[in-house]
Amino acid sequence: GVVEGAGNKVYLRPETAQGIFINFRNIIDNVRPKMPFGIGQIGKSFRNEITPGNFIFRTREFEQMELEFFCEPGTEVEWYEYWKKFCMNWLVQDLGITAEKLRMREHAKEELSHYSNGTSDVEYEFPFGWGELWGIASRTDFDLTQHQKESKVKQEYFDPITNKRYIPYVVEPSLGVDRLLLVLLCDAYDVEKLDDGEERVVLHFHPSVAPVKAAVLPLVKKGKVKEVAESIFQNLITRFNVEYDETQSIGKRYRRQDELGTPYCITVDFDTIGEGDDVDLSKKGKVTVRDRDTMKQELVAIEDLEEWLAKRVR
């Protein structure tokens, strides 16, 4: 790739995986795990990309999450299929990414690395086209064999059940964190046309990954309404990432939280405290919770609010 000079040559790692393989013997000797088992790591990786671009999709420095899953030779195909399914399910079910915008692409034989007996990419349909998000590779015993060859230190695992020694095979799911963030943003972003002709910008984050889980919005910023709202906020903030917002109209505050991707807005009004003209006493001690996606509202008793929220955001 392109370099400015070679006066002081420094090498940066292209992946986190090799640090795991180097420490394989230490982990076997000290942790004594039973096969199969995995070792995960997250950290910076570096690639000398000629043409970085598409925002944070392709960069020279990025955050990478890798799992090296060690298994008995002969079982790697089964585990390879397991991790392919797991990765796709995690993206769709746990992170809420649109299934129709994801696909699993199996590498053709001529695309495979010389040491791999199977590689697949989870791809996402970005605004600029399909791109790789997550790679799952069956790396056989290549890495440990090479480390054993060069270090002269045995990288074998002794199976206490079968009394056999072998160099484990490895299945590696490798995920770029920056790309995952880009996927979450692209998938969540939406501009909706409302019935009144106005547009609403909203991030439809799955509640589990939404940066802010809820916002507490007092209808007015004084008196008992404010006191109750602050009390609710102080109670929730010990367990969830919650915002308190009392500035501008309630409608503008809703829009602000929509743009943040906040799943729920909790409104405290005069009905909540049971004071004021035209108060509905049946709503006393209850707050109005607005759903970000449907914009529908429901009443929730203050004493039930914490558990109500916990069931929906975790």
C-alpha positions in Angstrom: 0.0 0.0 0.0 0.9 3.7 0.1 3.6 4.8 2.6 5.2 8.2 3.1 8.6 6.8 4.2 10.3 3.9 5.9 12.8 5.6 8.1 11.2 4.2 11.3 9.3 1.1 10.4 6.4 0.2 12.8 4.0 -2.7 12.3 0.3 -2.5 13.3 -1.8 -5.6 13.7 -4.3 -6.3 10.9 -6.5 -8.3 13.3 -7.0 -9.1 17.0 -6.9 -12.9 16.4 -3.2 -13.6 16.6 -3.0 -12.3 20.2 -5.5 -15.0 21.1 -3.5 -17.8 19.3 -0.3 -16.7 21.0 -1.9 -17.0 24.4 -3.6 -20.3 23.6 -1.1 -22.3 25.6 -1.3 -20.0 28.6 -5.1 -20.3 28.7 -5.0 -24.1 28.4 -2.5 -24.4 31.2 -4.0 -21.9 33.6 -7.8 -21.8 32.9 -8.0 -25.5 31.9 -11.1 -25.1 29.8 -13.0 -28.1 28.3 -13.4 -28.5 24.6 -15.2 -26.9 22.9 -14.6 -23.3 24.1 -14.2 -19.8 22.8 -11.9 -16.9 23.5 -13.1 -13.4 22.5 -11.4 -10.1 22.1 -12.2 -6.6 21.1 -9.6 -4.0 20.1 -8.1 -1.8 17.4 -7.0 -3.3 14.0 -5.3 -1.6 11.1 -5.4 -2.1 7.4 -3.5 -0.1 4.7 -6.6 0.6 2.7 -6.0 2.3 -0.7 -9.5 3.7 -1.0 -11.1 4.2 2.4 -14.7 5.6 2.1 -18.4 5.3 2.7 -18.2 7.1 6.0 -17.0 4.5 8.6 -17.5 1.5 6.4 -13.9 1.3 5.2 -11.2 2.9 7.3 -7.5 2.3 8.0 -8.1 2.1 11.7 -11.2 0.3 13.2 -12.6 -1.5 16.2 -12.8 -5.3 15.7 -14.6 -8.0 17.7 -13.3 -11.6 17.2 -14.1 -14.9 18.7 -11.8 -17.9 18.2 -13.9 -21.0 18.9 -11.8 -24.1 19.5 -13.3 -27.5 18.8 -12.3 -31.1 18.2 -11.2 -31.9 14.6 -14.1 -33.4 12.7 -16.7 -31.2 14.5 -15.7 -27.9 12.9 -18.4 -28.1 10.2 -21.1 -28.5 12.7 -19.8 -25.5 14.7 -19.3 -23.5 11.6 -23.0 -23.9 10.8 -23.9 -23.2 14.4 -22.1 -19.8 14.4 -23.5 -18.8 11.0 -27.0 -19.3 12.4 -26.1 -17.6 15.8 -24.7 -14.5 14.1 -27.7 -14.0 11.9 -30.2 -14.6 14.7 -28.3 -12.2 17.0 -28.5 -9.4 14.5 -32.2 -9.9 13.8 -33.6 -10.9 17.1 -31.4 -9.1 19.6 -30.4 -6.0 17.7 -33.6 -5.7 15.7 -31.9 -5.3 12.3 -34.3 -5.8 9.3 -34.0 -9.4 8.2 -34.7 -8.5 4.5 -31.6 -6.3 4.5 -29.3 -9.1 5.6 -28.0 -12.1 3.6 -25.5 -14.9 4.2 -23.0 -15.2 1.3 -21.0 -18.4 1.2 -17.5 -18.0 -0.4 -16.9 -20.0 -3.6 -14.1 -22.5 -3.5 -11.8 -20.2 -5.5 -12.4 -17.4 -2.9 -11.4 -19.4 0.1 -8.1 -18.9 1.9 -5.8 -21.9 1.5 -6.3 -23.0 5.1 -10.1 -22.5 5.2 -12.7 -25.3 4.6 -15.6 -22.8 4.7 -16.1 -19.1 4.9 -19.3 -17.0 4.9 -20.0 -13.3 5.1 -23.1 -11.7 6.6 -23.8 -8.8 4.3 -26.1 -5.8 4.8 -27.8 -3.7 2.1 -26.3 -0.3 2.8 -27.5 2.8 0.9 -24.5 2.4 -1.3 -25.1 -1.3 -1.9 -24.4 -4.7 -0.3 -21.4 -4.8 2.0 -19.7 -7.2 4.4 -20.6 -6.9 8.0 -19.5 -10.1 9.7 -17.2 -12.9 8.5 -17.5 -16.4 9.8 -14.5 -18.7 8.9 -13.6 -22.3 9.6 -9.8 -21.9 9.8 -9.0 -25.5 10.6 -5.8 -25.9 12.6 -3.7 -23.6 10.5 -3.0 -20.8 13.0 -2.0 -23.0 16.0 0.0 -25.3 13.7 2.0 -22.3 12.4 2.6 -20.9 15.9 3.7 -24.4 17.1 6.1 -24.6 14.1 7.8 -21.3 14.7 7.7 -21.2 18.5 8.6 -24.8 19.1 5.9 -24.8 21.8 3.3 -27.5 21.5 -0.2 -26.1 21.0 -2.0 -29.4 21.6 -5.0 -30.0 23.8 -5.3 -33.1 25.9 -8.9 -34.5 26.0 -9.4 -36.1 29.5 -12.4 -38.1 28.2 -10.9 -39.7 25.1 -7.3 -39.5 26.3 -6.3 -38.0 22.9 -4.0 -35.1 22.1 -4.8 -32.9 19.1 -4.4 -29.4 17.8 -7.9 -27.9 17.9 -9.7 -26.6 14.9 -11.0 -23.1 15.0 -14.2 -21.4 13.8 -13.8 -17.6 13.8 -16.7 -15.1 13.7 -15.1 -11.6 13.1 -17.1 -8.5 13.3 -16.2 -4.8 12.6 -17.8 -2.7 15.4 -17.7 0.5 13.3 -19.6 -1.3 10.5 -22.1 -2.6 13.0 -22.7 0.9 14.2 -23.2 2.1 10.6 -25.7 -0.8 10.1 -27.7 0.2 13.2 -27.8 3.9 12.1 -28.8 3.0 8.5 -31.4 0.5 9.5 -33.0 2.7 12.2 -33.1 6.0 10.3 -36.5 7.0 8.8 -38.3 10.1 7.7 -42.0 9.6 8.1 -44.8 11.6 6.5 -47.5 12.4 9.1 -51.2 12.8 8.6 -50.9 16.6 9.0 -48.3 16.7 6.2 -45.3 17.3 8.4 -42.3 15.1 8.4 -40.9 13.2 11.4 -37.3 12.2 11.6 -37.0 9.1 13.8 -34.4 6.4 14.7 -36.2 3.1 15.1 -33.5 1.5 17.4 -34.3 -1.7 19.0 -34.9 -0.8 22.7 -31.9 -3.0 23.8 -29.4 -0.8 21.8 -31.1 2.6 22.1 -28.6 4.9 23.8 -31.4 6.6 25.8 -34.1 4.2 27.1 -36.7 6.8 28.1 -37.2 10.5 28.6 -39.1 12.1 31.5 -41.0 15.1 30.4 -42.9 17.3 32.9 -45.8 19.2 31.2 -44.7 22.3 33.1 -41.3 23.2 34.7 -42.5 24.3 38.2 -44.5 23.2 41.2 -45.6 19.7 42.0 -45.5 18.4 38.4 -41.8 19.2 38.3 -41.2 17.6 41.7 -42.9 14.4 40.7 -41.1 14.3 37.4 -37.7 14.8 39.0 -38.5 12.1 41.5 -39.4 9.6 38.7 -36.2 10.6 36.9 -34.0 10.1 39.9 -35.5 6.6 40.5 -35.1 5.5 36.9 -31.6 6.8 36.3 -30.1 4.4 38.8 -31.1 1.5 36.5 -31.5 2.9 33.0 -30.0 5.6 30.8 -32.8 8.2 31.0 -33.0 11.8 30.0 -34.9 14.7 31.7 -36.2 17.4 29.4 -38.4 20.3 30.4 -37.5 22.8 27.6 -40.0 23.9 24.9 -43.4 22.4 24.1 -44.2 18.7 24.7 -44.5 18.2 20.9 -41.0 19.5 20.2 -39.6 17.4 23.0 -41.3 14.3 21.5 -39.6 15.1 18.2 -36.2 15.6 19.8 -36.4 12.2 21.5 -37.6 10.6 18.2 -34.4 11.8 16.5 -32.4 10.3 19.4 -34.2 7.0 19.0 -35.6 7.1 22.5 -38.2 4.3 22.7 -40.4 5.8 25.4 -41.4 9.3 26.6 -42.9 9.6 30.1 -45.1 12.6 30.5 -46.0 13.9 34.0 -49.0 16.3 33.9 -51.7 17.7 36.2 -53.7 14.5 36.0 -50.7 12.7 37.5 -50.7 14.8 40.6 -54.5 15.1 40.8 -54.5 18.9 40.8 -55.8 21.7 38.6 -59.0 22.4 36.6 -60.7 19.5 34.7 -58.4 16.9 36.3 -59.3 13.3 35.7 -58.8 11.7 39.2 -58.8 8.2 37.7 -55.4 9.1 36.2 -53.9 10.3 39.6 -50.6 8.6 40.3 -50.2 7.6 36.7 -48.0 8.9 33.9 -48.6 8.9 30.2 -46.0 6.8 28.3 -45.7 7.5 24.5 -44.3 4.8 22.2 -41.7 6.1 19.7 -42.7 3.9 16.8 -46.5 3.9 17.0 -46.8 7.3 18.8 -49.6 5.7 20.9 -49.9 6.5 24.5 -50.8 4.4 27.6 -51.2 5.1 31.3 -48.8 3.5 33.7 -48.9 3.7 37.5 -45.8 5.4 38.9 -45.1 2.5 41.2 -45.2 0.0 38.2 -43.1 2.2 35.9 -39.6 0.8 36.6 -40.6 -2.8 36.0 -42.8 -1.8 33.0 -39.8 -0.2 31.4 -37.4 -3.0 32.3 -39.5 -5.6 30.5 -39.4 -3.5 27.3 -35.8 -2.3 27.1 -33.8 -5.4 28.1 
